[in-house]
């Protein structure tokens, strides 16, 4: 490489770069001081003697590594509350017509988005089921009489055969707790369903709904 002065010469991996004024080309020679060892990035290295050939070589420190961290923002979960849709739910039951919503899944073997969650999603303007999370136990809240009528509820099975709807009422007597809810299925339009611990689904399978927003 042609040069005029030492600073024109690139870094030498094994020694001290210098510009020969005889040939005006760059060469590497043994270092004698640490000042001769200019490493990449402007870092000063160390001039050390090699124990094998006893020559002086420049040793550059390892470049520092930079760790980049990624911050993941988790969307908050909020209760799905649309108990003020009581009249709208009652009207759908009276009309005896399926409620459809494209945000719900398809009924098996059809192009109809009228699964049970379609009723809840449409009435509450809710997000898709994939963003729902399990809230409090309906059975537990029934025993305390703290759940409000027409609160949206759902099962949370790992399979796709889930049921969602609106809590209406529950009673606790000698036969156990009974749940009354408004729901639709792929085969049945919105109607009143009565569930207990022996039905399928059973009351213990239902929870209030939290959704990501």
C-alpha positions in Angstrom: 0.0 0.0 0.0 1.4 3.4 -1.0 2.0 5.8 1.9 3.6 9.1 2.9 3.6 8.8 6.7 2.9 6.2 9.3 -0.7 7.3 9.8 -1.5 6.3 6.2 -0.8 2.7 7.1 -3.6 0.4 8.3 -3.5 -1.5 11.6 -1.1 -4.4 11.8 -2.4 -7.5 13.5 1.1 -8.6 14.7 3.1 -5.4 15.1 3.7 -1.7 14.5 2.7 -0.2 11.1 5.3 2.1 9.5 5.8 3.8 6.2 9.1 3.0 4.5 10.6 6.2 3.0 12.6 4.0 0.7 9.8 2.3 -1.1 6.9 4.5 0.2 4.9 1.4 1.1 3.5 0.2 4.4 5.2 -2.5 6.4 4.8 -4.1 9.9 7.7 -4.2 12.3 8.0 -5.2 16.0 6.5 -2.8 18.4 8.7 -1.4 21.2 6.1 0.5 23.3 2.3 0.4 23.9 2.1 3.6 21.9 2.9 1.6 18.7 -0.2 -0.5 19.3 -3.2 1.3 17.9 -6.1 -1.1 17.7 -9.4 -0.9 15.8 -11.8 1.7 17.1 -8.9 3.9 18.4 -8.2 1.6 21.4 -4.6 1.3 22.5 -3.2 -2.2 22.9 -0.2 -3.7 24.6 3.2 -4.4 23.3 4.1 -7.9 24.6 6.8 -10.4 23.9 5.7 -13.7 22.5 7.0 -16.7 24.5 7.4 -18.9 21.3 9.5 -16.7 18.9 10.5 -14.1 21.5 9.3 -11.3 19.2 7.3 -8.3 20.3 3.7 -8.2 19.1 0.8 -5.9 19.6 -2.1 -7.4 21.5 -5.5 -5.7 21.2 -8.2 -6.1 23.9 -11.4 -7.8 23.0 -14.0 -5.5 21.6 -16.8 -4.9 24.1 -20.1 -6.6 23.3 -23.3 -4.7 23.3 -26.5 -6.4 24.5 -29.7 -5.1 23.0 -32.9 -5.7 25.0 -36.4 -5.7 23.6 -39.2 -4.4 25.6 -42.5 -6.2 25.1 -45.7 -4.4 26.0 -48.5 -6.5 27.2 -52.0 -5.2 26.6 -54.0 -4.8 29.8 -56.9 -7.2 30.6 -60.2 -5.5 31.5 -63.5 -7.1 32.5 -66.0 -7.4 29.6 -69.0 -5.5 31.1 -72.1 -4.9 29.0 -74.9 -5.7 31.4 -76.7 -2.7 30.0 -77.5 -4.7 26.9 -80.3 -6.5 28.7 -83.0 -5.2 26.3 -81.0 -6.1 23.2 -80.4 -9.7 24.4 -84.1 -10.1 25.3 -85.1 -8.8 21.8 -82.8 -11.4 20.2 -84.4 -14.2 22.2 -87.9 -12.9 21.2 -86.9 -12.7 17.5 -85.6 -16.3 17.6 -82.9 -15.4 15.0 -79.2 -16.2 15.1 -76.9 -13.3 15.8 -73.8 -13.3 13.5 -70.5 -11.5 13.8 -67.4 -11.9 11.6 -65.2 -11.7 14.7 -66.6 -15.0 15.9 -65.5 -18.4 14.5 -67.4 -20.3 11.9 -69.9 -23.0 12.8 -68.5 -26.4 11.6 -69.3 -27.2 8.0 -70.8 -23.8 7.3 -69.9 -20.2 6.4 -71.9 -18.8 9.3 -70.3 -16.8 12.1 -73.0 -17.6 14.5 -71.3 -19.5 17.3 -72.2 -18.9 20.9 -69.5 -16.2 21.3 -71.0 -14.3 18.3 -73.9 -13.3 20.5 -71.5 -11.9 23.2 -69.1 -10.3 20.7 -71.9 -8.6 18.8 -73.9 -7.3 21.8 -70.9 -6.1 23.7 -68.8 -5.0 20.7 -66.1 -7.3 22.2 -62.8 -8.6 20.8 -62.5 -12.1 19.4 -62.4 -15.0 21.7 -58.6 -15.4 21.2 -58.1 -12.3 23.3 -60.4 -13.5 26.2 -59.2 -14.6 29.5 -60.8 -16.4 32.4 -62.3 -14.1 35.1 -64.0 -15.2 38.3 -66.0 -18.4 38.8 -69.7 -18.0 38.1 -70.5 -20.7 40.6 -68.5 -19.0 43.3 -70.1 -15.6 42.6 -73.6 -17.2 42.6 -73.1 -18.5 46.1 -72.4 -14.9 47.2 -75.1 -13.3 45.0 -72.6 -10.8 43.7 -72.8 -11.3 39.9 -74.9 -8.8 38.0 -77.7 -9.9 35.6 -76.7 -10.0 31.9 -73.0 -10.1 32.7 -71.2 -12.0 29.8 -69.8 -15.4 30.8 -68.1 -18.2 29.0 -66.4 -21.6 29.4 -62.7 -21.8 28.7 -62.0 -25.3 27.5 -58.8 -26.0 25.6 -60.9 -27.4 22.8 -63.0 -25.3 20.4 -66.3 -26.5 21.9 -66.9 -23.5 24.2 -70.1 -21.8 25.2 -70.5 -18.1 25.8 -73.6 -16.1 26.8 -75.2 -13.8 29.3 -75.7 -14.6 33.0 -79.4 -14.1 34.0 -79.9 -15.7 37.4 -78.8 -18.5 39.7 -80.6 -20.3 42.6 -79.2 -22.3 45.4 -81.4 -25.0 46.9 -81.3 -28.6 48.1 -80.5 -29.7 44.5 -77.5 -27.4 44.3 -76.8 -24.3 42.4 -78.7 -23.8 39.1 -77.6 -21.3 36.5 -79.9 -19.5 34.1 -78.2 -17.9 31.1 -79.0 -16.5 27.6 -77.0 -18.2 24.8 -77.1 -19.4 21.3 -75.5 -22.4 19.6 -74.8 -23.1 16.0 -78.0 -25.1 15.8 -80.2 -23.0 18.2 -81.1 -19.3 18.1 -80.7 -17.2 21.3 -82.7 -18.8 24.1 -82.7 -19.3 27.9 -80.6 -22.2 29.1 -80.7 -23.8 32.6 -77.6 -25.5 33.8 -76.5 -27.3 36.9 -73.7 -29.7 37.9 -75.0 -32.6 35.8 -75.6 -30.8 32.5 -73.2 -30.3 29.7 -71.8 -27.8 30.0 -72.1 -27.5 33.8 -72.3 -24.4 36.0 -68.7 -25.0 37.3 -67.3 -24.5 33.8 -68.4 -20.9 33.5 -66.4 -17.8 34.3 -66.7 -14.1 33.7 -64.7 -12.7 30.8 -61.7 -10.5 30.7 -60.4 -9.2 27.3 -57.3 -7.5 26.0 -57.9 -4.0 24.6 
